[in-house]
Structures are given as C-alpha cells and as structure tokens.
C-alpha cells in the first residue's frame, strides 16, 4: 500500500511516500505464539493462538501483559520492509539511521546525480518561502557547476593512477564525472530528497512511534512514522493494539534538558562549544579519547580463556596473533564478518576504544551506518554557529582554487540565508534544512575492537569515501601507537588477502582503486580522489 501525507502537511514540496512492501503474514499472532512457546512442551503456531474464542481471549491477555511488563522480544520476530520516498537526508541522518536496529539501502549521492527539484520545502510565509527556494536553487547550481569545475583536477588525479587509460580517455569520463560529483555534493542542502528501502522489527516500530516527535525534525519524522504505522495497521489491525501514544515534543528528554538549562536553538553557546571541541580535536579528524591501558593483555587473556590455556602456555603476543593475524585467523580473509560467531574471534569484543570525531554531514551519514560503533551525535541546531560558514572542505575542493572560491561563495550565501530566516522567525527545524552536506558533525564514537576492526578494514580501502578514509587512517595510527601488538594487524582488505595469499589481493574487481595499497606502509597512505 501507499501512504502519503495529507493536505495539512507542513511541506509544500512533494509529500513523503511510504509503502509497506514485505511483512510477516500474521505478526500479531506470531508474537503471541512465540510467547506461549516459552512455556509449552511443543512449538505453538499462529493458528493455535486464534483457533477459537478461548484461544483468542488468552492471546489478547498475553499480548497486553507481556507488552506492559516489558517482555518485548516477541515483537522482534516480525519484520517490516518499507520503501520510503521524498524524505530529506536530514531526516534519515537524524532519525532512521541514528540507532542500530534497522537495515537500509538508499540512493547514493556519490554515484547518482541529484536533480534540482528533489528537495524538501517547508510551508513558509511567501517572502521567506521565496528566499528559502532561492537559496536552495543556488546550492543546487553550485553542485552542478562544481561538478564541471572539478572534472579537470579529478581527471588529472585519475590518470596519474591509471596512466594506461589515458589512451581511452573518453571511455573513462563517466567514472571521472562520478568522482567529481561525489565531491560536489558537499554543496547540496541536507533538505535534498532521498529514497530507500528500510527494514525494521515490530519492536523498533513501537519505539519509532513513541519518539516520532523528537528533535531534529519532528514534523517530518511524525509524518513518516505515522505513515509506517498506518501501513502496518492496514496489513494487521491487531499488531499495534497496545501501542503507546507518542511523546509530544515538549515531553521528550532532549527538549526537557535544553529547556531546563535555558538553551534555545540555535544555541547561543555554539561558538564556545565548537571552538573548545576543535581545540580538543587538534590536528586530527578523529582523536583517540579513551581506551583500556591493558587492552592488549585483556584481549590475550580472553583468547586463552576461550581455549583453556594460561599465560605460560600461550603468550600475549601469540594469543593476539591467533585472533588478529590473517595468516592465523582464516575468518578475517573472508567476505563475511564472522567476529560475532567465531568463538575465538569474539574475544575482540573486550577491548574498547572511544574517539572524538568531526565529519561532514555527508560523511557521517555513511559513518553512522557502522551501527556497532555508536556515536553521541548532536541535536543539529545546538552546534549551528551563525555568521561565518562552518564547513568541512573536501581535499579536491581545498586544493583547487577555482572550486574552493565557488564553493565558499555559496556557503557564505547559505549562512546569510539561514540567519535571515531565523531572524524572521522561521523555526530552526525548517531553516536548518538549508545546511549543506559539508556542515560538520562533532561527536563522540565508541565501540569494541571487533566492530572497529571490521570498520577499519572496510574504510581503509581507497574506494571508501575520502573523508571517512582519512579519519580511519588517523584512528589506526593512534591505535598502533598505544597498542602496537594489536595495531600491526589492522589494514585494508587487500593487505589482509595478501597476507593469506588470496588472489586477487583486491576484492573489488572492476572497482579496483589502481593503487597497490597492500605494498604500502600506513604512514605512506595518500590519495586525492
């Protein structure tokens, strides 16, 4: 089915569309069947819980009591897959992808050209609406012009790597254009539309509904989540029989905290916060903030515990090698991440690392997909600084004056526009949709070594988004300084495959970056595109 926003929508642009395309056939009955199975000598089926009036009465009592008591694992069995269209990148970043319990596949701005009309536009007074749309149009124009401006420096960097391809230059121009487009997208507003598949459990949908009016974008969130709930209700009217009412914005924890501290958004203290944060960050894009001093000993002990040996029988360095060396742990060389399944490899879950981090909105939208390294990401309006543009500059733009000047011209125009809209009384929720993809997200990110090892491996690949790649290089260098026995085994997939003699060393096939990274020292890593 298709659920779209109604005429009372706060948006004048295309309305969000939500379609439930896959779901358990009987999610409500299944939840109760799983609950009853826990206390029965046989497996209870969905048919059992609805076979007669007595069974249905018992079913409804169990549903109410288990929900009220917080026994919610039964709601996790049912999965719901949605196609969601005409929603902003800001909504996806702030809500849909800001937790670990989902799966999404969305259109990539790195590889798909953004059309100028693919944009969320809030309902505003006529003067402010015109100003908003003019600014968004200027950002879209900057995106298109930057793509063209960056073709030349991108082509130079590309053919510096693939020198033999210069003879068929025309053949490779589409690939070059996509790389230029990837960088140009930093000028796009976070209001830009996206479309995606999004799959969640029934329990996650309950949680979505309860917090569907929270910051940053309560209006858009409310519309989309209500549409998801309506779609499930049409599929199974019983599933949300005991759903809780949404908390109003003023009742949410974040809103109450800001109010109690007298903080309005945008935050007047944002200048002080950002200055302090950046000073703590120093020269890094990601700085190691905390870790276990005895993390290597902890890891080694966990390995020994798994196989029943003591330190005299297996040294710390040998134990760590058994779990982290690709030559000794075959699970590391495969395409599947088996860390959570392998008994010895699970020992990687004990050491923990925390980083102070600063990425653009565009880069963080990819970084947050690594759901096992959760981050304390901001309410965006609390980090907005009026006046001067606050942006992350991609390497290609920073190194090419024509692109830099064109980009910063639009950024200056964008900040002036946002400030004018705020001064005119437009809510931060609506005005900040104009923030560019380049807007920096300042946050703290933590995780165990199992999650970090997987993330570092994928993001040290030269095909990874440039900004995340640079942050990953920062992180791995610092791990090698503090935990050198662990750090020596951290590298990209091609280096892992080279150590295990799995050929070809690069697993990317036709997407090979053109650089023999497996032959390089981490300190020599360098890239432009």
C-alpha positions in Angstrom: 0.0 0.0 0.0 1.0 3.6 -0.4 0.6 6.1 2.5 1.3 9.8 1.6 1.0 13.0 3.7 -2.4 14.8 3.7 -3.2 18.3 2.7 -2.4 19.6 6.2 1.3 18.8 5.7 3.8 21.4 6.8 5.6 20.9 3.5 4.8 22.4 0.1 7.1 20.1 -1.8 6.4 16.5 -2.8 4.9 14.7 0.1 6.6 11.7 1.7 5.5 8.3 0.4 5.7 5.2 2.5 4.9 1.7 1.1 4.9 -1.5 3.1 6.3 -4.0 0.5 7.2 -7.0 2.7 6.0 -8.2 6.1 5.2 -11.2 8.2 1.8 -12.5 7.3 0.5 -12.6 10.9 2.8 -10.5 13.0 0.4 -10.2 16.0 -0.5 -13.9 16.2 3.2 -14.8 15.7 4.3 -12.6 18.6 1.9 -14.4 21.0 2.8 -17.8 19.5 6.4 -17.2 20.4 5.5 -16.1 23.9 3.4 -19.2 24.6 6.2 -21.5 23.2 8.4 -20.4 26.1 6.0 -22.2 28.5 4.9 -25.2 26.5 6.2 -28.7 25.7 5.7 -28.0 21.9 6.1 -25.2 19.5 2.9 -23.0 19.4 1.8 -21.8 16.0 -0.1 -18.7 14.8 -3.1 -21.0 14.1 -3.0 -22.2 17.7 -3.5 -18.8 19.2 -6.5 -17.9 17.1 -8.3 -21.2 16.7 -11.3 -20.4 18.8 -12.7 -17.7 21.1 -11.0 -19.1 24.1 -7.6 -19.1 22.4 -8.1 -15.5 21.1 -9.1 -14.3 24.6 -5.9 -15.8 26.0 -3.9 -14.4 23.1 -5.1 -10.8 23.8 -4.4 -11.2 27.6 -0.8 -12.4 26.9 -0.3 -9.6 24.4 -1.3 -6.9 26.9 0.6 -8.4 29.8 3.8 -9.0 28.0 3.8 -5.6 26.5 3.1 -3.9 29.8 5.8 -5.9 31.6 8.4 -5.0 29.0 8.8 -8.5 27.6 9.3 -7.2 24.1 11.5 -9.8 22.4 8.3 -11.4 21.0 7.8 -8.2 18.9 11.2 -8.6 17.3 10.3 -11.6 15.2 8.1 -9.8 12.8 10.0 -7.7 10.2 8.5 -5.0 8.1 10.2 -3.7 4.9 9.2 -0.2 3.6 10.0 1.8 0.5 10.3 5.4 1.6 10.4 8.3 -0.9 10.5 12.1 -0.8 12.2 12.3 2.6 15.2 14.5 3.4 18.7 13.4 4.1 18.4 15.3 7.4 15.5 13.1 8.5 17.4 9.9 7.6 20.5 11.0 9.4 18.7 12.3 12.4 16.2 9.5 12.9 16.1 6.5 10.7 19.9 5.8 10.9 20.6 7.1 14.3 20.2 3.7 16.1 21.5 0.2 15.4 18.3 -1.8 14.9 17.5 -1.4 11.2 18.7 -2.2 7.7 18.6 0.3 4.9 19.7 0.6 1.3 19.3 4.2 0.0 20.2 6.0 -3.2 23.8 7.2 -3.1 24.7 10.9 -3.8 28.2 9.6 -4.6 27.1 7.8 -7.7 23.6 9.2 -8.7 23.2 12.8 -10.0 20.9 14.9 -7.9 18.1 16.6 -9.8 17.4 20.3 -8.8 13.7 19.7 -7.9 14.5 16.8 -5.4 14.2 18.9 -2.3 12.1 19.3 0.8 10.4 22.7 1.0 8.6 23.7 4.2 5.4 25.7 4.3 6.6 29.3 5.0 5.3 32.8 4.6 5.6 34.0 1.0 8.7 36.1 1.4 10.6 33.5 3.5 9.5 30.7 1.1 10.9 32.6 -1.9 14.1 33.2 0.0 14.4 29.6 1.0 13.9 28.3 -2.5 16.3 30.9 -4.0 19.0 29.7 -1.6 18.3 26.0 -2.3 18.4 26.7 -6.0 21.8 28.5 -5.6 23.1 25.4 -3.7 21.9 23.1 -6.5 23.5 25.4 -9.1 26.8 25.3 -7.1 26.6 21.5 -7.1 26.2 21.3 -10.9 28.9 23.9 -11.5 31.4 22.3 -9.1 30.9 19.0 -10.8 32.0 20.6 -14.1 34.8 22.6 -12.5 36.2 19.5 -10.8 36.3 17.4 -13.9 39.8 18.7 -14.8 41.6 18.1 -11.4 39.7 14.8 -11.0 40.8 13.6 -14.4 44.4 14.6 -13.6 44.4 12.6 -10.4 42.6 9.7 -12.1 45.1 9.4 -14.9 48.0 9.8 -12.6 46.8 6.5 -11.1 45.6 4.8 -14.3 48.2 6.1 -16.7 47.5 3.5 -19.4 43.8 4.6 -19.6 44.7 8.0 -21.0 44.6 6.4 -24.4 40.9 5.7 -24.0 40.1 9.0 -22.1 36.5 9.3 -23.4 35.8 5.8 -22.1 36.6 6.7 -18.5 35.0 10.2 -18.4 31.8 8.8 -16.8 33.8 7.4 -13.9 35.7 10.7 -13.6 32.4 12.6 -13.6 31.1 10.5 -10.8 34.2 11.2 -8.6 33.8 14.9 -9.3 30.1 14.7 -8.5 30.9 12.9 -5.2 32.9 15.9 -4.1 30.5 18.5 -5.5 27.7 17.0 -3.4 29.1 18.8 -0.3 27.3 21.9 -1.5 23.9 20.2 -1.5 21.5 21.1 1.3 20.5 18.4 3.8 16.9 19.0 2.6 17.8 17.0 -0.5 15.4 14.1 -1.1 16.4 10.5 -0.9 14.6 7.2 -1.4 15.3 4.0 0.3 14.4 0.5 1.4 14.1 0.4 5.2 13.5 -2.8 7.2 12.8 -2.9 10.9 11.3 -5.2 13.5 7.9 -4.7 15.1 9.7 -3.6 18.3 11.6 -0.9 16.5 8.3 0.4 15.0 6.9 0.7 18.6 9.9 2.7 19.6 9.7 4.9 16.4 6.1 5.7 17.2 6.9 6.7 20.9 9.6 9.1 19.8 8.3 10.2 16.5 8.1 13.9 17.6 11.6 14.4 18.8 14.3 16.9 17.6 15.8 17.5 15.0 12.9 17.3 12.5 9.7 16.5 14.5 7.3 17.4 11.7 8.9 15.2 9.0 9.5 12.4 11.5 5.9 12.4 12.7 4.5 12.3 9.1 6.7 9.4 8.0 6.4 7.3 11.2 2.6 7.8 11.3 2.5 6.6 7.7 4.6 3.5 8.6 2.2 2.7 11.5 -0.8 3.2 9.2 0.6 0.8 6.6 1.2 -1.9 9.3 -2.3 -1.3 10.7 -3.8 -1.9 7.3 -1.8 -5.1 7.0 -2.6 -6.4 10.5 -5.0 -4.2 12.5 -4.2 -6.1 15.7 -0.4 -5.7 15.8 -0.4 -2.3 17.4 -3.3 -3.0 19.7 -1.3 -1.8 22.8 0.9 0.8 21.2 1.8 3.8 23.4 0.9 7.3 22.4 3.8 9.4 21.0 5.6 11.7 23.4 4.9 15.3 22.5 8.0 17.3 21.5 7.9 19.1 24.9 7.9 15.8 26.7 10.9 14.4 25.0 14.1 14.1 27.1 16.2 16.2 24.8 13.7 19.1 24.7 13.3 19.0 28.5 17.0 19.1 29.1 17.5 22.0 26.8 14.6 23.9 28.4 15.8 23.2 31.9 19.2 24.7 31.0 17.7 27.7 29.3 19.2 26.7 26.0 17.4 27.9 22.9 18.1 26.5 19.4 20.2 27.6 17.6 22.4 27.6 20.6 24.0 30.9 21.6 26.8 29.0 23.1 27.6 27.1 19.9 30.6 29.3 19.2 32.2 28.4 22.5 31.4 24.7 22.2 32.8 24.4 18.7 35.9 26.3 19.5 36.6 24.1 22.5 35.8 20.9 20.7 38.0 21.7 17.8 40.8 22.6 20.2 40.5 19.2 21.8 40.5 17.6 18.4 43.7 19.3 17.4 45.2 18.1 14.1 43.0 15.0 13.9 39.7 14.4 12.2 39.3 11.6 14.8 41.3 11.6 18.0 41.6 8.7 20.4 39.9 9.9 23.6 39.8 6.9 25.8 40.9 3.2 25.8 41.8 0.4 28.2 45.5 0.7 29.2 45.7 -3.1 29.4 43.6 -3.7 26.4 46.2 -6.0 24.8 46.5 -8.1 27.9 42.7 -8.2 28.2 42.5 -9.5 24.6 45.2 -12.1 25.1 43.5 -13.4 28.3 40.2 -13.6 26.5 41.7 -15.8 23.8 43.4 -18.0 26.3 40.2 -18.3 28.3 38.3 -19.5 25.2 40.7 -22.4 24.6 41.6 -23.2 28.2 45.3 -22.1 28.4 47.3 -19.9 30.7 49.9 -17.3 30.0 52.8 -19.8 30.3 51.3 -21.9 27.6 50.4 -19.1 25.2 52.0 -15.7 25.4 50.1 -12.4 24.9 51.7 -11.7 21.5 50.9 -15.2 20.3 47.4 -15.1 21.6 46.8 -11.8 19.8 48.3 -13.1 16.6 45.9 -16.1 16.7 42.9 -13.8 16.7 44.1 -10.8 14.6 46.7 -12.1 12.2 45.0 -13.0 8.8 47.6 -15.8 8.5 46.3 -17.5 11.6 42.7 -16.5 11.7 41.1 -17.5 8.4 37.8 -15.8 9.3 39.5 -12.4 8.7 40.1 -13.1 5.0 36.5 -13.9 4.0 33.8 -11.6 2.7 31.5 -12.3 5.7 32.2 -10.6 9.1 32.3 -13.6 11.4 33.6 -11.9 14.5 30.3 -12.3 16.4 30.0 -16.0 15.6 33.6 -17.3 15.9 34.3 -18.4 19.4 37.9 -17.2 19.5 37.2 -14.1 17.3 34.6 -13.0 19.8 37.5 -12.1 22.2 37.9 -8.9 20.1 34.7 -7.6 21.8 36.5 -6.9 25.1 38.9 -4.1 24.3 37.1 -0.8 23.8 38.1 2.5 22.1 36.5 5.9 22.1 37.2 8.7 19.6 36.5 12.4 19.5 35.4 12.9 15.9 34.4 15.6 13.4 33.0 14.6 10.0 30.8 16.4 7.5 27.0 15.6 7.5 27.6 13.7 4.2 30.5 11.6 5.6 28.8 11.0 8.9 25.7 9.7 7.1 27.9 6.9 6.0 29.9 6.6 9.2 26.7 6.1 11.2 25.9 3.0 9.1 28.6 1.2 11.2 26.0 0.6 13.8 28.2 -1.3 16.2 30.4 1.8 16.8 27.6 4.0 18.2 28.1 7.8 18.4 26.7 10.5 20.6 25.6 12.7 17.7 24.2 16.2 18.3 20.9 17.9 18.1 22.0 19.7 15.0 20.7 23.1 16.0 22.8 23.1 19.1 26.0 23.1 17.0 24.9 25.7 14.4 27.0 28.9 14.6 25.6 32.0 12.9 27.6 34.4 10.8 30.6 32.6 9.3 30.3 29.3 7.3 31.2 26.3 9.3 32.1 23.5 6.8 34.3 20.6 6.1 36.4 21.1 2.9 36.9 18.0 0.7 40.5 17.6 -0.3 39.8 18.2 -4.0 38.0 21.5 -3.3 40.6 22.6 -0.8 43.4 22.0 -3.3 41.8 23.7 -6.3 41.3 27.4 -6.0 38.6 27.8 -8.6 36.5 25.1 -6.9 37.3 26.5 -3.4 36.2 30.0 -4.3 33.0 28.9 -6.0 32.1 26.6 -3.0 32.8 29.2 -0.3 30.8 31.8 -2.2 27.7 29.6 -1.9 28.5 28.7 1.7 28.6 32.3 2.6 25.3 32.9 0.8 23.8 29.9 2.6 24.8 31.1 6.1 23.4 34.6 5.4 20.1 33.0 4.2 19.8 30.7 7.3 20.5 33.7 9.6 17.9 35.8 7.8 15.3 33.1 8.0 15.9 32.6 11.7 15.8 36.3 12.3 12.4 36.4 10.5 11.0 33.8 13.0 11.4 30.7 10.9 11.9 27.7 13.2 15.4 26.2 13.4 13.8 22.9 12.2 12.9 24.5 8.9 15.7 27.0 8.4 18.4 24.4 9.0 17.2 22.2 6.2 19.4 24.6 4.1 22.6 23.5 5.9 25.0 21.9 3.4 26.2 18.4 3.4 29.6 20.0 4.3 28.3 21.0 7.7 30.5 19.4 10.4 29.1 16.9 12.9 31.1 17.0 16.1 30.5 13.8 18.2 32.0 11.0 20.2 32.1 7.5 18.9 32.8 4.3 20.8 33.0 0.5 20.1 34.7 -2.7 20.8 37.7 -3.9 18.8 35.6 -6.4 16.9 33.4 -3.6 15.5 36.3 -1.3 15.0 38.4 -3.9 13.2 35.7 -4.6 10.7 35.1 -0.8 10.2 38.8 0.0 9.8 39.2 -2.8 7.3 36.4 -1.6 5.0 37.2 2.1 5.4 41.0 1.9 4.8 40.1 0.7 1.3 41.0 3.5 -1.2 37.4 3.2 -2.5 36.0 4.3 0.8 34.6 7.8 1.0 37.6 10.1 1.3 36.7 11.9 4.5 36.0 8.6 6.4 39.1 7.1 5.0 41.2 10.0 6.4 39.5 9.6 9.8 40.2 5.9 9.7 43.9 6.5 8.9 44.0 8.8 12.0 42.4 6.2 14.2 44.6 3.2 13.1 47.8 5.3 13.5 46.8 6.1 17.1 45.9 2.5 17.9 49.3 1.4 16.6 50.9 3.9 19.0 49.0 2.8 22.1 48.5 -0.9 21.3 51.2 -1.8 18.8 50.7 -5.5 19.0 47.0 -5.1 18.0 47.7 -2.2 15.6 50.2 -4.1 13.5 47.3 -6.3 12.2 45.0 -3.5 11.2 44.8 -2.8 7.5 42.6 -2.8 4.4 41.1 -5.9 2.8 43.7 -6.1 0.1 46.5 -6.2 2.8 44.6 -9.0 4.6 44.2 -11.0 1.4 47.9 -10.5 0.5 49.0 -11.9 3.9 46.8 -15.0 3.3 47.8 -15.2 -0.4 44.2 -14.9 -1.6 44.2 -13.6 -5.1 43.4 -11.2 -6.5 44.5 -9.2 -3.5 41.9 -6.5 -4.2 38.4 -7.9 -3.8 36.8 -5.0 -5.6 37.1 -6.4 -9.1 36.4 -3.7 -11.7 36.3 -1.2 -8.9 40.0 -1.6 -8.1 41.4 1.7 -7.0 44.5 1.3 -9.1 47.0 1.6 -6.2 48.8 -1.4 -4.7 47.9 -0.4 -1.2 49.0 -3.8 0.2 52.6 -2.8 -0.6 52.3 0.5 1.3 53.1 1.4 4.9 50.2 3.1 6.7 52.3 6.3 7.1 52.7 6.5 3.3 48.9 6.3 2.6 47.9 9.2 0.4 45.1 9.9 -2.0 43.4 12.8 -3.8 40.3 11.1 -5.1 
